[in-house]
Amino acid sequence: MASNSDIIIVGGGAVGAACARELATRGREVAIIEPGTEMGQAWRAAAGMLAPQIEADGSDPLLRFALHARDHYDGLAAELGETTGIDLGLWREGIARVALDQADAESLRLKVDWQKGHGLPCEWLGPPELRDRWPWLGPAVGALWAPRDGALDPARLVEALLKDARRRGATVIRDRIVGVESAGSSVSGVIGEREHYGASQVVIAAGAWAGQIRGLPRTIPVQPVRGQMAALPWPSTMARAIVYHKNSYLVARGGEAILGSTMEYVGFDPAVTSAGLAQIFASGLALCPGLSRSKVRRTWAGLRPVMPDGKPILGEEPRLQGLWYACGHGRNGILLAGLTGVIMARLICGEPVGLELGDLGPERFGSQES
């Protein structure tokens, strides 16, 4: 064994970093094992939207979790800013989900009615209000307005979580984990490409790669879904805003207009393609036609970890003591990351979770054993 730790976190993205920070805060000896590559991580394909309400109509089993996760960032951003000096770029000035035709408008009106009926702040904005608030907006017949939704900068979030985790005693090891080791009915460590690492607790937070780790007692059916994105200058004449339409969005961040995103099942390929960029430019320009005169600053892509049922896996593996899962967050990774760290730390440390999670445990997927 190269080293021994109390707890190993496999994966140093937003979820893994949040878990490490919370566990280190509780005095646990934590090692984060992360390949260190800059290709494909899910947080690189994230606009950073904190937007649980833009699609909420009661059919989302994660809604309460997501609402708590969004609000959790108010305190977390302040704490990280104080301890690390890193500004997460958190702002909660609202998100508009626009309707571009009457059929879409009818669907969004139902969502607005449902949310208002359940005590959530939500409004319907008609064309006059849209023109008044966002005169640059393309043709739209209305919008769902979620005034408490917002965004943060995913890269700053990951940087701050890792920095604060280190400050609290966590270590970061550069290696790619390929397997889990066990001794009897308990986990004993993990196998890296370079070394073996011992631990009595292991948290699988490896994103889209979680299902490729050998030695897990069950199949983790996570799939990588590529999201391509682009950044253009945000016009100085436009107040910052976030506008969403189905799977496309326009996010003001750091003087840039972030456009996204695709949902492509292409395996572990984080390449940017002309077809993908054409799709997001077409969608983005429909939201803000004035951007057609802007020069593209950069393009990139990442791989989201998507589960078949759209829900993450959170909890302990019943067939192997000390093995935990915190993966499969899909498009909600940034939104759920901060609170996921708290939940996993509470579970591992035997504390009350304080939130009804529903069916997020690993038992819903089949065992590797016959």
PAKEZA-175826 format. One record per residue (C-alpha): x, y, z. Coordinates in steps of 0.5 Angstrom, whole numbers, padded with zeros to 4 digits, always signed. Last residue first. Example, Ala and Ser with C-alpha at 12.3 -4.5 7.8 and 13.67 -1.06 7.14 Angstrom:
// residues 2
+0027-0002+0014+0025-0009+0016
END
This chain:
// residues 370
-0052-0028-0019-0048-0023-0016-0046-0016-0019-0052-0014-0015-0058-0010-0019-0059-0003-0018-0065+0000-0014-0060-0002-0008-0056+0004-0009-0060+0009-0005-0063+0015-0008-0070+0013-0006-0073+0018-0002-0068+0024+0000-0072+0026+0007-0067+0032+0010-0064+0032+0017-0059+0027+0015-0058+0025+0023-0051+0024+0024-0047+0017+0024-0041+0020+0021-0042+0017+0014-0049+0019+0013-0047+0026+0016-0041+0027+0011-0045+0024+0005-0051+0029+0007-0046+0035+0008-0042+0034+0001-0049+0033-0003-0051+0039+0000-0045+0043-0004-0046+0038-0010-0053+0039-0011-0053+0045-0016-0047+0043-0019-0048+0036-0021-0055+0037-0023-0054+0036-0030-0053+0028-0029-0052+0027-0021-0049+0020-0022-0045+0020-0016-0044+0020-0009-0043+0012-0007-0041+0009+0000-0036+0003+0001-0035+0002+0009-0039-0005+0009-0039-0008+0003-0046-0011+0001-0050-0006+0003-0047+0000-0001-0048+0006+0003-0051+0012+0001-0053+0017-0005-0054+0015-0012-0056+0020-0017-0063+0021-0020-0065+0021-0027-0067+0014-0028-0062+0011-0033-0057+0015-0029-0053+0021-0032-0046+0023-0031-0044+0029-0035-0038+0029-0039-0035+0036-0041-0034+0040-0047-0031+0047-0049-0031+0053-0054-0027+0060-0053-0028+0067-0055-0033+0067-0060-0034+0074-0063-0040+0077-0063-0045+0080-0068-0050+0074-0068-0050+0076-0060-0056+0081-0062-0061+0075-0063-0061+0074-0056-0065+0068-0054-0066+0065-0062-0058+0067-0062-0057+0062-0056-0061+0056-0060-0057+0057-0066-0051+0058-0063-0052+0052-0059-0054+0047-0065-0048+0050-0069-0043+0048-0064-0045+0041-0063-0045+0040-0071-0038+0043-0071-0036+0039-0066-0032+0040-0059-0029+0033-0056-0030+0030-0050-0031+0023-0052-0032+0018-0047-0038+0015-0050-0042+0019-0055-0049+0020-0052-0050+0027-0053-0054+0032-0049-0052+0039-0052-0051+0046-0048-0050+0051-0048-0048+0059-0049-0044+0063-0043-0045+0070-0045-0038+0073-0042-0037+0079-0037-0035+0074-0031-0042+0070-0032-0048+0072-0036-0052+0065-0038-0056+0064-0044-0059+0057-0044-0061+0051-0048-0064+0045-0046-0072+0047-0046-0071+0055-0046-0067+0058-0041-0065+0066-0040-0060+0068-0034-0059+0075-0034-0053+0081-0033-0055+0088-0035-0054+0089-0043-0050+0095-0046-0044+0092-0044-0045+0086-0049-0043+0079-0046-0037+0077-0050-0038+0070-0052-0037+0063-0049-0039+0057-0052-0041+0050-0049-0041+0043-0051-0045+0037-0046-0043+0030-0047-0047+0025-0044-0043+0020-0040-0047+0014-0038-0048+0011-0031-0051+0004-0030-0047+0003-0023-0047-0005-0023-0046-0008-0017-0041-0011-0011-0036-0006-0014-0029-0009-0015-0027-0006-0022-0029+0002-0023-0032+0003-0030-0039+0005-0027-0036+0011-0023-0033+0014-0029-0038+0019-0031-0037+0022-0024-0032+0019-0020-0035+0020-0013-0034+0013-0010-0033+0014-0003-0029+0009+0001-0028+0008+0008-0023+0003+0012-0018+0006+0008-0011+0003+0004-0009+0006-0002-0005+0002-0008-0001+0005-0013+0000+0008-0020-0006+0006-0024-0010+0006-0017-0013+0000-0013-0017+0002-0008-0018+0001+0000-0020-0004+0005-0028-0005+0004-0031-0009+0009-0035-0016+0008-0028-0020+0008-0023-0016+0006-0024-0011+0000-0021-0008-0005-0024-0003-0010-0021-0002-0017-0019+0003-0023-0017+0009-0019-0013+0014-0023-0008+0018-0019-0006+0025-0017-0007+0025-0010-0010+0031-0006-0009+0031+0002-0015+0033+0007-0012+0037+0013-0017+0043+0014-0014+0047+0009-0014+0042+0004-0021+0041+0004-0021+0049+0004-0017+0049-0002-0021+0043-0005-0028+0047-0004-0025+0053-0007-0022+0051-0013-0029+0046-0015-0033+0052-0013-0029+0057-0017-0029+0053-0023-0037+0052-0023-0038+0059-0023-0045+0061-0019-0052+0061-0021-0059+0064-0020-0066+0062-0018-0070+0066-0013-0074+0070-0018-0076+0064-0022-0080+0067-0028-0084+0063-0032-0084+0066-0039-0088+0069-0044-0089+0069-0052-0082+0070-0054-0079+0073-0060-0071+0074-0058-0069+0078-0052-0065+0084-0053-0071+0088-0049-0070+0084-0043-0074+0087-0037-0079+0091-0041-0079+0087-0047-0081+0081-0042-0086+0085-0039-0090+0087-0045-0089+0079-0047-0092+0076-0041-0089+0074-0035-0091+0068-0031-0089+0068-0024-0086+0064-0018-0084+0064-0011-0086+0057-0009-0092+0056-0004-0094+0050-0007-0100+0053-0011-0095+0058-0013-0091+0052-0016-0097+0049-0019-0099+0055-0023-0093+0057-0025-0092+0050-0028-0098+0050-0031-0096+0056-0034-0090+0053-0037-0094+0048-0041-0099+0053-0044-0093+0057-0046-0089+0051-0049-0096+0050-0054-0096+0058-0055-0089+0058-0058-0082+0061-0056-0083+0060-0048-0078+0063-0044-0075+0060-0038-0073+0066-0034-0068+0066-0028-0067+0070-0022-0063+0075-0019-0059+0070-0014-0052+0071-0015-0046+0067-0013-0039+0069-0016-0036+0064-0012-0031+0069-0009-0025+0065-0007-0021+0068-0001-0020+0061+0002-0023+0062+0009-0028+0068+0008-0030+0066+0001-0031+0059+0003-0036+0061+0009-0040+0066+0005-0041+0061-0001-0043+0056+0004-0048+0060+0007-0052+0062+0001-0050+0056-0003-0055+0052+0002-0061+0055-0001-0060+0052-0008-0059+0045-0005-0065+0046+0000-0069+0047-0007-0065+0041-0010-0067+0036-0005-0074+0039-0005-0075+0038-0012-0071+0031-0013-0077+0027-0014-0079+0031-0020-0086+0030-0022-0089+0036-0018-0088+0041-0023-0081+0044-0023-0078+0045-0029-0075+0052-0028-0075+0051-0021-0069+0048-0019-0065+0053-0022-0058+0054-0019-0054+0055-0026-0047+0053-0026-0046+0053-0033-0044+0046-0033-0040+0042-0038-0033+0043-0034-0036+0041-0028-0037+0034-0031-0030+0033-0032-0028+0031-0039-0021+0033-0040-0017+0037-0035-0013+0031-0033-0012+0031-0025-0013+0023-0024-0016+0025-0017-0015+0021-0011-0018+0025-0005-0015+0023+0002-0019+0025+0008-0017+0024+0015-0024+0026+0019-0024+0032+0024-0031+0033+0022-0029+0039+0018-0025+0034+0014-0031+0030+0012-0035+0036+0010-0029+0038+0005-0028+0032+0003-0035+0031+0001-0035+0038-0003-0029+0036-0007-0032+0029-0009-0039+0033-0011-0035+0039-0015-0030+0034-0018-0024+0031-0014-0026+0024-0015-0025+0017-0011-0026+0020-0004-0021+0016+0001-0023+0016+0008-0019+0014+0014-0013+0014+0010-0007+0009+0009-0001+0010+0004+0003+0007-0002+0000+0000+0000
END
